[in-house]
């Protein structure tokens, strides 16, 4: 099962970023969003990407954007903002 998740994550990576060298602030958000859409934990995905940070140009900016995305889009990153009907 875990291998299936990794294969799906890698497929999404190829579709969104294509390569480590092509990873940037825009496509990393698309990657994370699509992972979340497939019920793959974005934090797991970022951990995988981070293992290759030395191959990603401008890693500090990519890392910052991805951390912000995770914080805004997952319950483990920060509190969920729920608007209740008045």
Contact map, one row per residue, 1 for C-alpha under 8 A:
11111000000000000000000000000000000000000000000000000000000000000000000000000000000000
11111100000000000000000000000000000000000000000000000000000000000000000000000000000000
11111110000000000000000000000000000000000000000000000000000000000000000000000000000000
11111111000000000000000000000000000000000000000000000000000000000000000000000000000000
11111111100000000000000000000000000000010000000000000000000000000000000000000000000000
01111111110000000000000000000000000000000000000000000000000000000000000000000000000000
00111111111000000000000000000000000000000000000000000000000000000000000000000000000000
00011111111100000000000000000000000000000000000000000000000000000000000000000000000000
00001111111110000000000000000000001000010000100000000000000000000000000000000000000000
00000111111111000000000000000000000000000000000000000000000000000000000000000000000000
00000011111111100000000000000000000000000000000000000000000000000000000000000000000000
00000001111111110000000000000010011000000000000000000000000000000000000000000000000000
00000000111111111110000000000010000000000000000000000000000000000000000000000000000000
00000000011111111110000000000000000000000000000000000000000000000000000000000000000000
00000000001111111100000000000000000000000000000000000000000000000000000000000000000000
00000000000111111100000000110110000000000000000000000000000000000000000000000000000000
00000000000011111111011100110010000000000000000000000000000000000000000000000000000000
00000000000011111111011000000000000000000000000000000000000000000000000000000000000000
00000000000011001111111000000000000000000000000000000000000000000000000000000000000000
00000000000000001111111000000000000000000000000000010011000000000000000000000000000000
00000000000000000011111000000000000000000000000000000011100000000000000000000000000000
00000000000000001111111100000000000000000000000000000001100000000000000000000000000000
00000000000000001111111110110000000000000000000000000001100001000000000000000000000000
00000000000000001000011111110000000000000000000000000001110001000000000000000000000000
00000000000000000000001111111000000000000000000000000000000011001100000000000000000000
00000000000000000000000111111100000000000000000000000000000000000000000000000000000000
00000000000000011000001111111110000000000000000000000000000000000000000000000000000000
00000000000000011000001111111111000000000000000000000000000001000100000000000000000000
00000000000000000000000011111111100000000000000000000000000000001100100000000000000000
00000000000000010000000001111111110000000000000000000000000000000000000000000000000000
00000000000110011000000000111111111000000000000000000000000000000000000000000000000000
00000000000000000000000000011111111100000100110000000000000000000100110000000000000000
00000000000000000000000000001111111110000100000000000000000000000000000000000000000000
00000000000100000000000000000111111111000000000000000000000000000000000000000000000000
00000000100100000000000000000011111111111100100000000000000000000000000000000000000000
00000000000000000000000000000001111111111100000000000000000000000000000000000000000000
00000000000000000000000000000000111111110000000000000000000000000000000000000000000000
00000000000000000000000000000000011111110000000000000000000000000000000000000000000000
00000000000000000000000000000000001111111000000000000000000000000000000000000000000000
00001000100000000000000000000000001111111101100000000000000000000000000000000000000000
00000000000000000000000000000000001100111111100000000000000000000000000000000000000000
00000000000000000000000000000001101100011111110000000000000000000000010001000000000000
00000000000000000000000000000000000000001111111000000000000000000000010000000000000000
00000000000000000000000000000000000000011111111100000000000000000000000000000000000000
00000000100000000000000000000001001000011111111110000000000000000000000000000000000000
00000000000000000000000000000001000000000111111111000000000000000100000000000000000000
00000000000000000000000000000000000000000011111111100000000000000000000000000000000000
00000000000000000000000000000000000000000001111111110000000000000000000000000000000000
00000000000000000000000000000000000000000000111111111000000000000000000000000000000000
00000000000000000000000000000000000000000000011111111000000000000000000000000000000000
00000000000000000000000000000000000000000000001111111100000000000000000000000000000000
00000000000000000001000000000000000000000000000111111111000000000000000000000000000000
00000000000000000000000000000000000000000000000011111111001000000000000000000000000000
00000000000000000000000000000000000000000000000000111111101000000000000000000000000000
00000000000000000001100000000000000000000000000000011111100000000000000000000000000000
00000000000000000001111100000000000000000000000000011111111000000000000000000000000000
00000000000000000000111100000000000000000000000000000111111000000000000000000000000000
00000000000000000000000100000000000000000000000000000001111111000000000000000000000000
00000000000000000000000000000000000000000000000000001101111111100000000000000000000000
00000000000000000000000000000000000000000000000000000000011111110000000000000000000000
00000000000000000000000010000000000000000000000000000000011111111000000000000000000000
00000000000000000000001110010000000000000000000000000000011111111100000000000000000000
00000000000000000000000000000000000000000000000000000000001111111110000000000000000000
00000000000000000000000000000000000000000000000000000000000111111111000000000000000000
00000000000000000000000010001000000000000000000000000000000011111111100000000000000000
00000000000000000000000010011001000000000000010000000000000001111111110000000000000000
00000000000000000000000000000000000000000000000000000000000000111111111000000000000000
00000000000000000000000000000000000000000000000000000000000000011111111100000000000000
00000000000000000000000000001001000000000000000000000000000000001111111110000000000000
00000000000000000000000000000001000000000110000000000000000000000111111111001000000000
00000000000000000000000000000000000000000000000000000000000000000011111111111100000000
00000000000000000000000000000000000000000000000000000000000000000001111111001100000000
00000000000000000000000000000000000000000000000000000000000000000000111111101000000000
00000000000000000000000000000000000000000100000000000000000000000000011111111101000000
00000000000000000000000000000000000000000000000000000000000000000000001011111111000000
00000000000000000000000000000000000000000000000000000000000000000000001001111110000000
00000000000000000000000000000000000000000000000000000000000000000000011111111110000000
00000000000000000000000000000000000000000000000000000000000000000000001101111111000000
00000000000000000000000000000000000000000000000000000000000000000000000000111111100000
00000000000000000000000000000000000000000000000000000000000000000000000001100111110000
00000000000000000000000000000000000000000000000000000000000000000000000000000011111000
00000000000000000000000000000000000000000000000000000000000000000000000000000001111100
00000000000000000000000000000000000000000000000000000000000000000000000000000000111110
00000000000000000000000000000000000000000000000000000000000000000000000000000000011111
00000000000000000000000000000000000000000000000000000000000000000000000000000000001111
00000000000000000000000000000000000000000000000000000000000000000000000000000000000111
